[in-house]
Amino acid sequence: MLRVARILINSKGRPIALIGFDLDENEWRINIYDACGFPSEQAAFEFWQGNFDPETGMLLRASDQGIKQTPGSRGLTKAA
């Protein structure tokens, strides 16, 4: 179950995504991004800011953001 902490809204006032604490997994999550959890609400929000379009909520192209899929992991990581 996700306990909502922050609603992410675009410039037109439309809710785009939620950041909340996943009580089952004991980690912070972005509801539209299931690849990984985060150690804090701030970390999830910073990931949102750097990797999602703030108007549509769409994940920006991974190659443009220096993000790569890490084999064997639950999610995406920043490329070194």
VMD Tcl script that draws the C-alpha trace (Angstrom):
set ca {
  {0.00 0.00 0.00}
  {1.28 3.45 -0.97}
  {0.87 6.25 1.57}
  {0.75 9.43 -0.55}
  {3.11 12.21 0.51}
  {3.24 14.48 -2.54}
  {1.04 15.00 -5.59}
  {2.93 16.17 -8.68}
  {0.83 18.64 -10.69}
  {1.52 20.15 -14.10}
  {1.19 23.85 -15.02}
  {-2.51 23.36 -15.85}
  {-3.24 22.00 -12.37}
  {-3.64 18.42 -13.56}
  {-2.27 15.71 -11.24}
  {0.47 13.83 -13.10}
  {1.95 11.46 -10.52}
  {2.25 10.72 -6.82}
  {5.20 10.21 -4.54}
  {4.47 8.08 -1.54}
  {5.86 5.62 0.94}
  {5.32 1.96 0.07}
  {4.49 0.32 3.38}
  {4.95 -3.18 1.95}
  {8.41 -2.54 0.46}
  {9.52 0.03 3.06}
  {10.70 2.53 0.42}
  {9.61 5.71 -1.33}
  {7.98 5.29 -4.76}
  {6.75 7.28 -7.74}
  {3.40 5.71 -8.58}
  {3.90 5.77 -12.38}
  {7.46 4.44 -12.20}
  {7.74 0.86 -11.02}
  {11.39 0.21 -11.82}
  {12.83 1.11 -8.41}
  {12.21 2.62 -5.01}
  {14.06 5.44 -3.29}
  {15.59 5.94 0.16}
  {13.73 9.22 0.77}
  {10.90 11.38 -0.52}
  {13.47 13.96 -1.60}
  {15.42 11.36 -3.62}
  {12.22 10.31 -5.40}
  {11.33 13.93 -6.13}
  {14.82 14.70 -7.47}
  {14.61 11.63 -9.71}
  {11.22 12.84 -10.94}
  {12.57 16.31 -11.70}
  {15.52 14.95 -13.66}
  {13.80 12.18 -15.59}
  {10.15 13.01 -16.26}
  {8.37 15.61 -18.36}
  {6.65 17.88 -15.79}
  {3.68 18.50 -18.10}
  {2.88 14.97 -19.28}
  {4.50 12.73 -16.67}
  {6.22 10.79 -19.44}
  {9.64 9.32 -18.73}
  {12.16 11.23 -20.80}
  {14.27 9.18 -23.18}
  {16.75 7.24 -21.07}
  {19.61 7.86 -23.51}
  {19.10 11.63 -23.21}
  {19.25 11.48 -19.43}
  {22.31 9.25 -19.05}
  {20.14 6.49 -17.59}
  {20.78 2.84 -18.25}
  {19.12 -0.37 -17.23}
  {21.31 -2.25 -14.80}
  {21.22 -6.02 -15.42}
  {19.93 -7.92 -12.41}
  {18.64 -4.80 -10.65}
  {15.09 -3.63 -10.08}
  {15.57 -0.37 -11.84}
  {17.38 2.23 -13.82}
  {20.58 3.89 -12.69}
  {22.48 6.95 -13.80}
  {25.29 6.10 -16.20}
  {28.75 6.95 -14.95}
}
mol new
graphics top color blue
foreach p $ca { graphics top sphere $p radius 0.5 }
foreach p [lrange $ca 0 end-1] q [lrange $ca 1 end] { graphics top cylinder $p $q radius 0.2 }
display resetview
